[in-house]
């Protein structure tokens, strides 16, 4: 067996960031009256700024297809505009075309595939409308956190901004580890700055690993002793 320490300064590694039920694909997403906000994560029109309104290349759905009973018609409209082949399911490439970092750059395909895996309850590699509703709420939750962290509103997060956000969320990590996070998740061709899609991937990974680690850290000391097989199971579960 061997020991793993996740944090310093007393061992606390903070609680997982607040999430609504949309993170759990098995949960049922609920929305206030009027439905979820329809502002998308980021605009694909840079003139609108990094947090502007959506820009979809929409295609009207077949006239015979309407929203499911009780569905928000606005969210249904976004779904059908993304579902370009009108199959009733969205794959990673279709979803990638709908998600933008606000700088004319689409989401990284690795992040899009991560989102598909998180919300694909049927295991077919595509998501239906109900999954899309949960995914939409999830992305908007993270958009709000990203905007809080992006204090200078330039559309990306620096190491200092990331450190401030995660510290506020309860994580106690060394400056060297924050540098590692920037190198691991930031865009190499943009000076390793963290854009919105990188931010989602980083936080989803960090949250999953934290959840797995905390199952073994029953004393909340920030250090655990596990066998090699337990370590492999923990990491593979978190990164599945």
PEGIFEN-V466118 format. One line per field, one symbol per residue. phi: phi as a letter, one per 30 degrees, with the letter a starting at -180 (. if undefined). psi: psi as a letter, one per 20 degrees, with the letter a starting at -180 (. if undefined). A space follows every 10 residues. Layout:
phi=???
psi=???
This chain:
phi=.bcbccabhj jdciddedbc eddceddcdb bdejiddcdd eadccdddid bdddbcddbd deddcbddei dddddddddd ddddchdibc cddddddccb dibicdeedd dddeddddcd ddicibbcdd dddddddedd dddddddddd dchcjbcddd dddddddddj dcbdeddddd ddddcddedb iidccddddd dedddddddd dddddcddch cibbcbdddd ddddddddcd
psi=rrqppirali ipjrqqqpqr ihhohirppq qrpirqpjpr gqqjohhiri karroqnqpp rqhiprqqpi qohghhgggh hhmhjkijqp rhhghhhipq jjkjprqphg gghggghhjn hikijrqagg ghgggggghh ghgggghghm hjkjjrprgg hgggghghii qnqqhhhhhg gghhirohjk kkqorghhgg gghggggghg ggghhhmhil ijqrpqrhgh ggggghghj.
